[in-house]
């Protein structure tokens, strides 16, 4: 599994009427699934010190590092 920025969560699927069902989908927060704007905010914030190299590598891959 690739590196994650946040812990994974379960998203429950809703039916046509908006009622919760017993089905769910795992949502993973990996760097390549995160929008560029959000990655840039994470890179500038102090709360993601441990993940800074992962975020920097993804921003360099997208040519979005400023």
PALO-520978 format. One record per atom (N, C-alpha, C): residue number from 1; residue in three letters; x, y, z. Coordinates in Angstrom, 2 decimals, always signed. Each point is the difference from the previous one (the first is absolute). Layout:
<papas>
+-----+------+---------+---------+---------+
! seq ! type !       x !       y !       z !
+-----+------+---------+---------+---------+
! NUM !  ALA !       X !       Y !       Z !
...
+-----+------+---------+---------+---------+
</papas>
This chain:
<papas>
+-----+------+---------+---------+---------+
! seq ! type !       x !       y !       z !
+-----+------+---------+---------+---------+
!   1 !  UNK !   +0.84 !   -1.18 !   +0.00 !
!   1 !  UNK !   -0.84 !   +1.18 !   +0.00 !
!   1 !  UNK !   +0.89 !   +1.24 !   +0.00 !
!   2 !  UNK !   -0.32 !   +1.00 !   -0.82 !
!   2 !  UNK !   +0.81 !   +1.22 !   -0.03 !
!   2 !  UNK !   -0.15 !   +0.79 !   +1.31 !
!   3 !  UNK !   +0.86 !   +0.97 !   +0.17 !
!   3 !  UNK !   -0.03 !   +0.84 !   +1.19 !
!   3 !  UNK !   -1.30 !   +0.79 !   +0.05 !
!   4 !  UNK !   -0.50 !   +0.20 !   +1.22 !
!   4 !  UNK !   -1.25 !   +0.73 !   +0.17 !
!   4 !  UNK !   +0.26 !   +1.29 !   +0.77 !
!   5 !  UNK !   -0.78 !   +1.03 !   -0.31 !
!   5 !  UNK !   +0.12 !   +1.28 !   +0.69 !
!   5 !  UNK !   -0.89 !   +0.04 !   +1.24 !
!   6 !  UNK !   -1.14 !   -0.66 !   -0.05 !
!   6 !  UNK !   -0.95 !   -0.07 !   +1.10 !
!   6 !  UNK !   -0.45 !   -1.44 !   +0.14 !
!   7 !  UNK !   -0.57 !   -0.38 !   +1.13 !
!   7 !  UNK !   -0.52 !   -1.37 !   +0.13 !
!   7 !  UNK !   -1.17 !   -0.25 !   -0.95 !
!   8 !  UNK !   -0.16 !   -1.24 !   -0.41 !
!   8 !  UNK !   -1.10 !   -0.38 !   -0.90 !
!   8 !  UNK !   -1.33 !   +0.03 !   +0.75 !
!   9 !  UNK !   -1.07 !   +0.25 !   -0.75 !
!   9 !  UNK !   -1.34 !   +0.02 !   +0.61 !
!   9 !  UNK !   -0.94 !   -0.87 !   -0.82 !
!  10 !  UNK !   -1.11 !   -0.40 !   +0.62 !
!  10 !  UNK !   -1.04 !   -0.74 !   -0.69 !
!  10 !  UNK !   -1.10 !   +0.97 !   -0.38 !
!  11 !  UNK !   -0.39 !   +0.02 !   -1.26 !
!  11 !  UNK !   -1.13 !   +0.81 !   -0.45 !
!  11 !  UNK !   -1.14 !   -0.95 !   -0.30 !
!  12 !  UNK !   -1.12 !   +0.17 !   +0.69 !
!  12 !  UNK !   -1.14 !   -0.86 !   -0.22 !
!  12 !  UNK !   -0.79 !   +0.46 !   -1.22 !
!  13 !  UNK !   -0.44 !   -0.95 !   -0.79 !
!  13 !  UNK !   -0.73 !   +0.27 !   -1.24 !
!  13 !  UNK !   -1.47 !   +0.24 !   +0.36 !
!  14 !  UNK !   -0.60 !   +0.99 !   -0.62 !
!  14 !  UNK !   -1.41 !   +0.30 !   +0.23 !
!  14 !  UNK !   -0.80 !   -0.48 !   -1.21 !
!  15 !  UNK !   -1.27 !   -0.37 !   +0.25 !
!  15 !  UNK !   -0.85 !   -0.46 !   -1.10 !
!  15 !  UNK !   -0.63 !   +1.20 !   -0.71 !
!  16 !  UNK !   -0.93 !   -0.25 !   -0.91 !
!  16 !  UNK !   -0.60 !   +1.05 !   -0.82 !
!  16 !  UNK !   -0.78 !   +1.02 !   +0.85 !
!  17 !  UNK !   -0.52 !   -0.44 !   +1.14 !
!  17 !  UNK !   -0.76 !   +0.90 !   +0.86 !
!  17 !  UNK !   +0.88 !   +0.71 !   +1.03 !
!  18 !  UNK !   +1.28 !   -0.29 !   -0.01 !
!  18 !  UNK !   +0.90 !   +0.65 !   +0.94 !
!  18 !  UNK !   +0.17 !   -0.74 !   +1.31 !
!  19 !  UNK !   -0.56 !   -1.23 !   +0.09 !
!  19 !  UNK !   +0.12 !   -0.79 !   +1.22 !
!  19 !  UNK !   +1.34 !   -0.72 !   +0.03 !
!  20 !  UNK !   +0.57 !   -0.15 !   +1.19 !
!  20 !  UNK !   +1.26 !   -0.71 !   +0.15 !
!  20 !  UNK !   -0.22 !   -1.49 !   -0.27 !
!  21 !  UNK !   +0.97 !   -0.62 !   -0.67 !
!  21 !  UNK !   -0.04 !   -1.44 !   -0.23 !
!  21 !  UNK !   +1.14 !   -0.64 !   +0.78 !
!  22 !  UNK !   +0.10 !   -1.31 !   -0.05 !
!  22 !  UNK !   +1.07 !   -0.70 !   +0.68 !
!  22 !  UNK !   +1.27 !   -0.08 !   -0.85 !
!  23 !  UNK !   -0.04 !   +0.52 !   -1.21 !
!  23 !  UNK !   +1.17 !   -0.02 !   -0.87 !
!  23 !  UNK !   +0.88 !   +1.20 !   +0.31 !
!  24 !  UNK !   +1.29 !   -0.20 !   -0.15 !
!  24 !  UNK !   +0.92 !   +1.11 !   +0.22 !
!  24 !  UNK !   +1.18 !   -0.09 !   -0.95 !
!  25 !  UNK !   +0.67 !   +1.14 !   -0.15 !
!  25 !  UNK !   +1.18 !   +0.11 !   -0.86 !
!  25 !  UNK !   +1.11 !   +0.61 !   +0.85 !
!  26 !  UNK !   +1.21 !   -0.58 !   -0.07 !
!  26 !  UNK !   +1.14 !   +0.57 !   +0.69 !
!  26 !  UNK !   +0.51 !   +1.20 !   -0.78 !
!  27 !  UNK !   +0.26 !   +1.09 !   +0.68 !
!  27 !  UNK !   +0.57 !   +1.18 !   -0.63 !
!  27 !  UNK !   +1.40 !   +0.21 !   +0.59 !
!  28 !  UNK !   +1.02 !   -0.04 !   -0.87 !
!  28 !  UNK !   +1.38 !   +0.15 !   +0.42 !
!  28 !  UNK !   +0.50 !   +1.38 !   -0.41 !
!  29 !  UNK !   +0.76 !   +0.62 !   +0.86 !
!  29 !  UNK !   +0.53 !   +1.33 !   -0.25 !
!  29 !  UNK !   +1.47 !   -0.10 !   -0.39 !
!  30 !  UNK !   +0.25 !   -0.38 !   -1.25 !
!  30 !  UNK !   +1.36 !   -0.11 !   -0.51 !
!  30 !  UNK !   +0.38 !   +1.30 !   -0.70 !
!  31 !  UNK !   +1.29 !   +0.28 !   -0.15 !
!  31 !  UNK !   +0.40 !   +1.27 !   -0.64 !
!  31 !  UNK !   -0.49 !   +0.15 !   -1.44 !
!  32 !  UNK !   -0.04 !   -1.09 !   -0.77 !
!  32 !  UNK !   -0.41 !   +0.15 !   -1.40 !
!  32 !  UNK !   -1.51 !   +0.20 !   -0.16 !
!  33 !  UNK !   -0.80 !   -0.25 !   +1.05 !
!  33 !  UNK !   -1.45 !   +0.24 !   -0.05 !
!  33 !  UNK !   -0.39 !   +1.36 !   +0.56 !
!  34 !  UNK !   +0.95 !   +0.72 !   +0.56 !
!  34 !  UNK !   -0.27 !   +1.28 !   +0.64 !
!  34 !  UNK !   +0.17 !   +1.14 !   -1.00 !
!  35 !  UNK !   -0.91 !   +0.96 !   -0.02 !
!  35 !  UNK !   +0.14 !   +1.14 !   -0.93 !
!  35 !  UNK !   +1.27 !   +0.81 !   +0.29 !
!  36 !  UNK !   +0.52 !   +0.66 !   -1.02 !
!  36 !  UNK !   +1.24 !   +0.76 !   +0.10 !
!  36 !  UNK !   -0.12 !   +1.13 !   +1.00 !
!  37 !  UNK !   -1.11 !   +0.69 !   +0.02 !
!  37 !  UNK !   -0.19 !   +1.13 !   +0.91 !
!  37 !  UNK !   +0.07 !   -0.48 !   +1.45 !
!  38 !  UNK !   -0.63 !   -1.12 !   +0.28 !
!  38 !  UNK !   +0.02 !   -0.55 !   +1.36 !
!  38 !  UNK !   +1.41 !   -0.45 !   +0.39 !
!  39 !  UNK !   +0.73 !   -0.59 !   -0.94 !
!  39 !  UNK !   +1.38 !   -0.41 !   +0.28 !
!  39 !  UNK !   +0.88 !   +1.21 !   +0.31 !
!  40 !  UNK !   -0.20 !   +1.09 !   -0.71 !
!  40 !  UNK !   +0.79 !   +1.20 !   +0.26 !
!  40 !  UNK !   -0.30 !   +0.57 !   +1.37 !
!  41 !  UNK !   -1.27 !   -0.05 !   +0.44 !
!  41 !  UNK !   -0.36 !   +0.46 !   +1.34 !
!  41 !  UNK !   +0.65 !   -0.89 !   +1.06 !
!  42 !  UNK !   -0.01 !   -1.31 !   -0.24 !
!  42 !  UNK !   +0.61 !   -0.94 !   +0.95 !
!  42 !  UNK !   +1.51 !   +0.23 !   +0.08 !
!  43 !  UNK !   +0.63 !   +0.30 !   -1.11 !
!  43 !  UNK !   +1.44 !   +0.20 !   -0.04 !
!  43 !  UNK !   +0.41 !   +1.23 !   +0.81 !
!  44 !  UNK !   -0.85 !   +1.03 !   -0.02 !
!  44 !  UNK !   +0.30 !   +1.23 !   +0.72 !
!  44 !  UNK !   -0.35 !   -0.08 !   +1.48 !
!  45 !  UNK !   -0.90 !   -0.90 !   +0.38 !
!  45 !  UNK !   -0.43 !   -0.08 !   +1.40 !
!  45 !  UNK !   +1.01 !   -0.76 !   +0.85 !
!  46 !  UNK !   +0.00 !   +0.28 !   +1.28 !
!  46 !  UNK !   +0.92 !   -0.64 !   +0.93 !
!  46 !  UNK !   -0.51 !   -1.35 !   +0.50 !
!  47 !  UNK !   -1.25 !   -0.31 !   -0.21 !
!  47 !  UNK !   -0.56 !   -1.24 !   +0.53 !
!  47 !  UNK !   +0.37 !   -1.24 !   -0.81 !
!  48 !  UNK !   +0.58 !   +0.16 !   -1.17 !
!  48 !  UNK !   +0.40 !   -1.13 !   -0.85 !
!  48 !  UNK !   +1.52 !   -0.08 !   -0.13 !
!  49 !  UNK !   +0.73 !   +0.21 !   +1.11 !
!  49 !  UNK !   +1.46 !   -0.01 !   -0.05 !
!  49 !  UNK !   +0.55 !   -1.35 !   -0.44 !
!  50 !  UNK !   -0.58 !   -1.09 !   +0.49 !
!  50 !  UNK !   +0.49 !   -1.33 !   -0.34 !
!  50 !  UNK !   -0.24 !   -0.36 !   -1.46 !
!  51 !  UNK !   -1.03 !   +0.54 !   -0.60 !
!  51 !  UNK !   -0.38 !   -0.35 !   -1.37 !
!  51 !  UNK !   +0.52 !   +0.99 !   -1.04 !
!  52 !  UNK !   +0.82 !   +0.97 !   +0.43 !
!  52 !  UNK !   +0.45 !   +1.04 !   -0.92 !
!  52 !  UNK !   +0.76 !   -0.53 !   -1.21 !
!  53 !  UNK !   +0.83 !   -1.03 !   +0.19 !
!  53 !  UNK !   +0.77 !   -0.52 !   -1.13 !
!  53 !  UNK !   -0.91 !   -0.70 !   -1.01 !
!  54 !  UNK !   -1.01 !   -0.70 !   +0.50 !
!  54 !  UNK !   -0.96 !   -0.67 !   -0.89 !
!  54 !  UNK !   -0.77 !   +1.04 !   -0.81 !
!  55 !  UNK !   -0.44 !   +1.05 !   +0.68 !
!  55 !  UNK !   -0.77 !   +1.07 !   -0.67 !
!  55 !  UNK !   +0.89 !   +0.72 !   -1.00 !
!  56 !  UNK !   +1.25 !   +0.28 !   +0.38 !
!  56 !  UNK !   +0.93 !   +0.70 !   -0.90 !
!  56 !  UNK !   +0.26 !   -0.82 !   -1.25 !
!  57 !  UNK !   +0.19 !   -1.31 !   +0.17 !
!  57 !  UNK !   +0.25 !   -0.87 !   -1.15 !
!  57 !  UNK !   -1.19 !   +0.00 !   -0.97 !
!  58 !  UNK !   -1.22 !   -0.02 !   +0.54 !
!  58 !  UNK !   -1.20 !   +0.02 !   -0.85 !
!  58 !  UNK !   -0.14 !   +1.35 !   -0.70 !
!  59 !  UNK !   +0.29 !   +1.09 !   +0.69 !
!  59 !  UNK !   -0.10 !   +1.32 !   -0.63 !
!  59 !  UNK !   +1.07 !   +0.17 !   -1.09 !
!  60 !  UNK !   +1.17 !   -0.55 !   +0.22 !
!  60 !  UNK !   +1.04 !   +0.05 !   -1.05 !
!  60 !  UNK !   -0.41 !   -0.81 !   -1.21 !
!  61 !  UNK !   -0.66 !   -1.12 !   +0.23 !
!  61 !  UNK !   -0.46 !   -0.83 !   -1.12 !
!  61 !  UNK !   -1.03 !   +0.75 !   -0.84 !
!  62 !  UNK !   -0.81 !   +0.84 !   +0.67 !
!  62 !  UNK !   -1.04 !   +0.77 !   -0.70 !
!  62 !  UNK !   +0.52 !   +1.35 !   -0.50 !
!  63 !  UNK !   +1.26 !   +0.32 !   +0.28 !
!  63 !  UNK !   +0.58 !   +1.31 !   -0.35 !
!  63 !  UNK !   -0.79 !   +1.14 !   +0.62 !
!  64 !  UNK !   -0.42 !   -0.17 !   +1.25 !
!  64 !  UNK !   -0.81 !   +1.01 !   +0.67 !
!  64 !  UNK !   +0.68 !   +0.56 !   +1.23 !
!  65 !  UNK !   +1.27 !   -0.31 !   +0.21 !
!  65 !  UNK !   +0.71 !   +0.49 !   +1.18 !
!  65 !  UNK !   +0.44 !   +1.43 !   -0.27 !
!  66 !  UNK !   -0.35 !   +0.89 !   +0.93 !
!  66 !  UNK !   +0.33 !   +1.41 !   -0.19 !
!  66 !  UNK !   +1.03 !   +0.44 !   +0.98 !
+-----+------+---------+---------+---------+
</papas>
